[in-house]
């Protein structure tokens, strides 16, 4: 149902853009004239019809916007994203200690050396003389 309302919403948005672009400019925006002197009544009926279509499309667009907002609110989790970010670690998983060398359970790191002071160990810097 939400996808149907979303498609209708997108079609209304495109139609609204088209109807607004088809309307004749009134001209008072930046001091520019709106066109020639054909009289005050030329194109008035078309402008009125386009204005009515614009109002109808705008009202339908607002209704679909509110409907999509209600769908999104109903499908929400009820918790904030900050609640998920600042939540504590699960109780079953112990906190990992970075200093312990036997954390490597997936085999991505080389095994730790047997002696901690070994000069070939990549984790312990060499003593320079």
Backbone torsions as a table, in degrees:
resi	resn	phi	psi	omega
1	UNK	NA	-39.1	-179.5
2	UNK	-64.7	-37.1	179.3
3	UNK	-66.8	-36.9	178.6
4	UNK	-64.7	-45.4	179.3
5	UNK	-64.7	-36.7	178.9
6	UNK	-65.9	-41.3	178.4
7	UNK	-65.8	-42.8	176.1
8	UNK	-61.0	-40.9	179.3
9	UNK	-60.5	-45.1	179.7
10	UNK	-66.5	-40.4	177.1
11	UNK	-64.5	-39.2	176.5
12	UNK	-64.0	-39.6	-180.0
13	UNK	-63.9	-44.9	178.8
14	UNK	-65.4	-40.0	177.8
15	UNK	-65.0	-40.5	179.8
16	UNK	-64.3	-41.2	176.8
17	UNK	-61.9	-45.0	179.9
18	UNK	-62.8	-43.7	-178.9
19	UNK	-66.4	-39.0	179.8
20	UNK	-67.2	-38.4	179.1
21	UNK	-71.7	-24.4	178.2
22	UNK	-77.8	-18.6	-177.2
23	UNK	-70.8	147.7	179.3
24	UNK	-77.9	141.6	-179.8
25	UNK	-70.9	137.9	177.0
26	UNK	-78.5	-29.2	170.9
27	UNK	99.1	-15.2	-173.2
28	UNK	-85.6	6.0	-171.5
29	UNK	-64.6	-60.8	-177.1
30	UNK	-116.1	24.9	178.7
31	UNK	86.1	6.0	179.6
32	UNK	-89.5	149.7	178.0
33	UNK	-75.4	155.1	-177.3
34	UNK	-91.5	-0.9	-179.9
35	UNK	141.6	-174.7	-174.9
36	UNK	-71.2	176.2	-177.1
37	UNK	-93.3	68.0	179.8
38	UNK	-86.2	2.6	-178.9
39	UNK	107.5	163.5	-174.7
40	UNK	-79.7	-18.6	-173.0
41	UNK	-100.1	-0.7	-177.7
42	UNK	-75.4	128.3	176.3
43	UNK	75.1	9.3	-178.1
44	UNK	-69.9	-37.7	-178.2
45	UNK	-68.0	-40.2	178.8
46	UNK	-67.2	-39.1	179.1
47	UNK	-65.4	-37.2	179.5
48	UNK	-68.2	-41.5	178.5
49	UNK	-65.4	-42.8	178.0
50	UNK	-65.5	-35.1	178.0
51	UNK	-66.3	-39.9	177.9
52	UNK	-65.4	-42.5	178.3
53	UNK	-63.1	-38.5	178.5
54	UNK	-63.0	-44.0	178.9
55	UNK	-64.2	-40.3	179.8
56	UNK	-65.7	-45.8	179.3
57	UNK	-64.5	-38.7	179.5
58	UNK	-66.1	-40.1	178.6
59	UNK	-65.8	-41.6	178.1
60	UNK	-66.2	-37.3	178.3
61	UNK	-63.2	-42.3	179.0
62	UNK	-66.5	-39.9	178.6
63	UNK	-63.4	-43.0	178.4
64	UNK	-68.6	-32.4	176.0
65	UNK	-63.4	-44.4	178.8
66	UNK	-65.5	-39.6	178.9
67	UNK	-63.3	-43.5	178.4
68	UNK	-65.3	-34.2	176.8
69	UNK	-65.8	-40.9	178.0
70	UNK	-65.8	-38.8	176.3
71	UNK	-62.5	-42.5	-179.6
72	UNK	-67.1	-37.7	179.8
73	UNK	-69.8	-35.5	179.9
74	UNK	-70.8	-31.9	-179.5
75	UNK	-89.8	3.5	-179.5
76	UNK	-71.9	159.6	-177.1
77	UNK	-84.3	-16.3	179.4
78	UNK	86.3	-0.9	177.4
79	UNK	-123.7	155.8	-179.0
80	UNK	-80.6	157.6	175.2
81	UNK	-65.6	-28.7	178.4
82	UNK	-68.8	-31.3	175.8
83	UNK	-64.0	-37.8	-179.8
84	UNK	-74.0	-32.8	-178.8
85	UNK	-76.3	-37.6	-176.0
86	UNK	-95.6	5.6	179.5
87	UNK	-64.5	151.0	-179.3
88	UNK	-77.7	164.7	179.3
89	UNK	-68.8	153.2	178.3
90	UNK	-60.3	147.2	-175.9
91	UNK	-69.1	-25.9	-177.4
92	UNK	-76.8	-25.2	-178.6
93	UNK	-94.5	120.4	177.6
94	UNK	-72.9	153.2	178.6
95	UNK	-68.4	135.2	-178.5
96	UNK	-77.1	133.6	177.4
97	UNK	-99.2	119.9	-174.8
98	UNK	-69.9	-27.4	-175.3
99	UNK	-78.9	-16.3	-179.4
100	UNK	-78.7	130.2	-176.2
101	UNK	-79.4	-11.7	-175.8
102	UNK	-96.8	27.6	178.2
103	UNK	-74.7	-25.5	-173.3
104	UNK	-64.3	99.3	179.5
105	UNK	-106.9	-14.2	-176.9
106	UNK	-102.7	0.1	174.7
107	UNK	78.2	18.9	179.8
108	UNK	-84.1	-26.9	-179.3
109	UNK	-103.6	153.1	176.0
110	UNK	-68.4	153.5	-179.7
111	UNK	-65.3	147.9	179.8
112	UNK	-68.7	152.5	-179.6
113	UNK	-71.8	157.8	-177.1
114	UNK	-74.5	-32.6	178.8
115	UNK	-110.1	135.9	-175.7
116	UNK	-73.3	-27.0	-178.6
117	UNK	-94.4	12.7	-178.4
118	UNK	-64.4	135.7	-178.1
119	UNK	-73.2	-18.9	-179.5
120	UNK	-89.1	-5.6	-179.5
121	UNK	-72.1	129.7	-179.6
122	UNK	-74.6	-14.3	-177.8
123	UNK	-88.8	-19.6	-177.1
124	UNK	-111.1	124.0	-178.6
125	UNK	-68.3	148.9	178.2
126	UNK	-73.5	146.1	176.0
127	UNK	-84.4	123.7	178.6
128	UNK	-95.1	145.1	-179.1
129	UNK	-103.5	NA	NA
